[in-house]
């Protein structure tokens, strides 16, 4: 029960901050959340800790819980990503993660072809084969989970721990695209072929081919959904000292 109440408090406050129902600069009192949700002070305290770690709020004694502007939010936090996808921030969120993927994943594939251990190569080949089967049979749920695992493994196989830590936000975005109906009814045959080509090139230790094939996947992804964010404003956070 405590975990359920904690989750409810986090979702209730966090989703409303992200969709603008609780605006930037607003001050929320812990007592208000307690009354509204019928939860204890300890539940609210833990929920605020989670929201603060995501950059959504700052808690000040004798003042309350102040809502921070979007430029202070942690753009890699899976909760922030999910709430943005479910709100008016859908386009901006997809743009940010897609542009990041276009920049990073081809490089990750190149590094993986240079450095990946043998067990990573074998798993990538196996995943590519399973993706082809799931994609051609129209099993989108299975394909989604395999696709998430494939890209996470490429990032990890690069040997760059910062790349590897992008797996969760990318996975959250892929799930969001599927839930929102922004994925093709069936994966394109070209995409299945390119995933296989990435796995083959990494396993054969051919960096240039691994990068080129992943570049094709990412460019195709960008082309498929760029219309979603065509008119969405960009966020320009000031560099922090």
N, C-alpha and C positions, 0 to 999 in steps of 0.2 A: 503493500500500500504506500509506504513512504516514497518509493521510487516512482510509482504512478502519479502521486501528487506532485512530486518534484518535476516530472516530465510535463505535466499539465501546466504548471506555473511557468516553466521555461517557454513552452509553446505559446501560451496565452500572451505573455509580455513581448517575447522576441518577435513573433510574427506581426504583431500590431506595430512595433517600432519599424520594422522593415517595410511594411505596406503603407506607412505614414499615418496610421490611425493615432499613434502617439508620436507627435512631431519632435523634431530636433529641438533641444533646449528645454523640453518639458521636464518637470520634476514630478516623479511618482513617489508616493510614500509607501513604505513597506506595509503600514497598517491598512492602506487602501487595497493592496493586493490580498492581504490576509482576509479582509472582509468579503471582497468580491469573489474569491475562490473558495473561501472557507477552509483555509490551510493555516498551519502554524507558522510562527516567526522563523523557526529553523528551516522549514521548507522554502520560505521566501528568501532567506539568507543564502541558501545553496543555489537557488535559481539565479539570484543576482550575481553570484560568483561566476556561474557559467556564462551569463550574458556579458559580464565585464571582461571575461577572458576572450570573448569574441569581439570586443571593442564597441559594443552597443551602448553600454552605460558606464557611469562612474558613480560610486556610492560615497556620499560625504556625510559625516556625522552632523546631526542637528539641521541638515538641509534636506536630504532625501536622495533618491536615485535619479540622476540627471541623464537624459538621453543625449547621446553623442551624434554628430553628423556622419553621413555615409562615408566620408573620406577617412574617418577614424575606425571604421569597421574592419575586421580581419577578412579580407576577400577570399582567403583560403579555408575559412572555417566551414565545414560541411553544413552546419545549421544555417549560417548566413546564406550559403549558396541555395539551399532548399527553399528558404523563405523568399529569397529574391526571385527564384523561378516560379513560385506560386503567386507572386504579386506583380505589380506594374514594373518591377525591375527585371522581368524575364529577358527582354531583348538585350539590355546592358550586360546582364550576367552571362548570357550565351556568347555575346561578343568577346567579353574579357577572357573567358576560358578558352574559347575557340582560337583567338589570336595567340594566346599563350601556347596552346598546343601546336599551332602552325610553327611557332618559333622554336619550341623545345624538342618536340618528339622526333623530328628528323635527325637532330643532333644526337639524341639519346640512342636512336637506332644505329647511327654510325659508330658511336662509342661501344655499343653492345657487340657489334660485329668485330670490334678490335679486342674486347676484354671479357666477353661473357663466358662464364664457366660452362663446361659441357652439359651439366644438368639443366641449366637455363635453356640452352639450345634445344635439347630434346623436348622440354616441356613446350617451348614455343612452336615447334613442328607439330606436336600433338594438338595443341590448341588451335592452330590454323586449320588442321584437318577437321576437327570437331566443329569449328565455325562454318566451314564450307558445308558440312552435312546439315547443321541446324539452319543455316541460311537458306539452303535450297529446299528444305522441307517446310519452311515457313514457321519454324518454332522460334518466335521472336524473343520470348523470355529466356530460353536457353542461349540464344545468340547474344543477347545483351550481356548476360553474366560472363560468357566466354570472351566477349569483346573487352569488357572491363578488365578481366584477368590478363588478357593478351597485352593490352597497353600498359598495365601496371608492371607486368613482367619485363617488357622492353625497357621501361624507365629504370627498374631495379637492375637489369642486366648491364646498364651503362656503367655501373660502378660508381655513379655519382649519387650520394645520399640525398642531395637536395632535389635532384630529378625524381628520385624514388618517392619522396614525400609529396609529390604532386598527384600520386595515384588516387588518394581519397577524394580531393575536390573534382578531379576529372571523372571518377566513377559516379559521384553524386550528380554531375552534370549530364552524363550519359543516361542515367536512370530518369532524370527529369525530362530530358528530350523525349524519351520513350513514353513516359506517363502523359506528356502533353501532346502526343500525337505528331511529333516533329521528326520522326524517323520514317524511312520508306516502309511500305507494307512488307516488302522483302528486300534484303540487302542486295545491292547491285552486284552482278557477277564480276564486274571489274574490281569492286572493293574486296570481294573474296579472293580474287587472284592476287591483288596487291598485298593482302595480309600474308598469303602464302609466300609471296616473293620476299617480304620482309623476313619471315622466319627462315627461308632458305638462305638468304644472304648473310644473316647473322650466324647461322650454323656453319656456312662455308667461309666465314670470316672475310667477307667482301664489303668493306665499309661504304664505298661509294654506291653500290647497288642497294644496300639497306637504307641509306639515307634517301636515295631517289624514290624508292617504293613508298617509304613512309611519307615523303613529301606529297606524293600523289594522293594518298589517303587523306591527309590533312587538307589539301587544297580542295578536294572533292567535298569534304565535310563543310568547309567554309562556304563553298558555292551553294550547297543545299539549303543552308539556313540563314545566310547573310541578310535576306529580306526581312527577317524578324526584327533586326535592330537598325534598319535603314534610317529611321528618324529619331533614334534615341540619343539624348545628349551624353557626352562623355564626362567622366569625373576626373578632375585635375587636382589631386591632393598635393599640398605643398610638401617639399622634402623636409623631413624632420631632422633637427640638429642632433 
